[in-house]
Amino acid sequence: MKGRALLAASLLVASSPALSAEPRVWSFRVYLDDAPIGHHSFTLRETASTRELTSEARFTVKVLGINAYRYAHNATEHWRGDCLNGLTARTDDNGEPTNVNASRAGERLTVSGNRTPEALSGCVMTFAYWNPAILRESRLLNAQTGEYEAVRVALVGEEKITLKGAPVTATRYRITGSKHPIDLWYSPDNEWLQLESTISGGRKLRYRL
């Protein structure tokens, strides 16, 4: 009986969805032009059938030593493969709070929060920069606003970037159609490396690992 109990325990451990690989983490320092303003981190936990992505951003922009702008964002996304299954996001954009929630029932993902609930059909993806599958999409869900935005993705080309003090070759893509264009860089094995976006006034928002 003892042997059977040990065998059953070992099978339970081997099949437990909690015992997935170590989480993948992308931790970025964020700059406005060349000035550091905060951080944005992403943590991905995977099992054989699901993915959970948590993200946290904190930005503070100072002008003459005075806090002129603050931004805080927290989100948890649940995925089945490359399709969003659920979302909870809370954002404080310089004192303006927004909440976005999404949940799937059958073939429809219902998005609600600070806006009228909307049912989206088929496989929906957020602006999940960590997943290069977004580069094939023509619409992406904005986790801050709840808008399902039409986008265009263009290949810019290969170029050298500096990553943690060393030059690396990366492939650059540009996403347009959203409020601000977004440039993304990926390694040869499709690992997300870097982000830049041109925002109001022509200033550059930059993410650096």
C-alpha angles and dihedrals in degrees: 000000000000091000092050091049092052091048092050091049093050092050090050092052092047093052098042111121090211090067096075128142120289111288118263114235131197111189115183133187108218125218134187100214098317099331118100112235105168145293143288120199132186126195121191122195118186138190128180092277109017143049129204119196121189122186136184129187130183122178131174122181116196128198116194089344094306123115103249099168137017130188130183126176133174125177140169118198127189118203139186104203107312095336124095113240101176143352139193117183134170122189134180107194103189093315097326108111123205131180126199125187129177132181133175126229113177111310096346132082112203114208119197142152124102091005139055109288113261127196114217120195129214128009111342126193129191124216085287098169090177089066113065089200086086088073089074094053129101095195131037132186115240107222092201100051103020091233119143097221129202109232140180123212122204130184109234097182144244121315142158118260132176113247118185089338097312130097116246135175114245138173115236126212131180126214115201134172093067121098092274128021114252126208119202131189125204132186122240088267092051098257113153109245112164147000136203131178131183107226137178115327092019092281121150124238106201132191117201125181 
